[in-house]
């Protein structure tokens, strides 16, 4: 049943059940393990997020998959 839901519907459900999540972006620097950030070249909605994750995670490596993703 969950897989049949839209991303917006799942997010709305999670917010109502768990409440608002505290922002964690400023704490990403505390994660001291290797991280691989993968984004599609055409994933316009996620390209900036991938840049931020790569910049904030101390041991991150970003890979962009050529030709992959969805233009918004």
N, C-alpha and C positions, 0 to 999 in steps of 0.2 A: 504493500500500500504506500509506503514511503517513496519508493522509486517512481510511483505514478504521479507524485506531486510536483508542482513547479518549484524552482529554487526560491521564488518569492514566498510561496505558501509555506515551505519548510522554515525559512528564516522567520516569518511571522509567528509560526507555531513555537519555535524555539524561544523567541523573545517573550512570548506570553507565559511560557512554562518556566524558563530559567531566569527571566528578567534580563535587564540590560547588562551586557558584559562590560567589564571595565576595560579601558583601552590598554593594550599591551605593547604598542609600537615602541614606546620609549624603553621597554625592558628587553627588547630583542638582543641588545648587546650583551646580555647576561647569558645567552645561550652559546656555550663554548664547545660545540660539536660541529663536525663537518655538515654542511647543508647544501643540497643541490636545488636550485630554483630553476624550474623549467617553465618556459612560456612559448606559445606559438607566435611566429612572426606576424600573423594576422589577428592576434588576440588583442585588439586595440584596447579593450576594457581592462586588460590585465598587464599591459606592458609597463605602465608606471609603477604598479604594485610590485612587479618583479624587480625593477630598479631599486625601489625602496628596501625590499627584503635583502637584496644583495649588498646594499650600502650599510644596512643596520646589523646584519648578522656577521659577526667577526670572521667566521670561517666559511662564508657562503661563496658559491661559484654558480654563476648563472649561465644557462644554455638556452639559446633561442632556436626553436625548430623551424627551419626554413619551409615556407609554404603552408605551415600548419596554423590552425585557428580560424576564427570567424571575425570578419570585419563588422563593426557595429554601425 
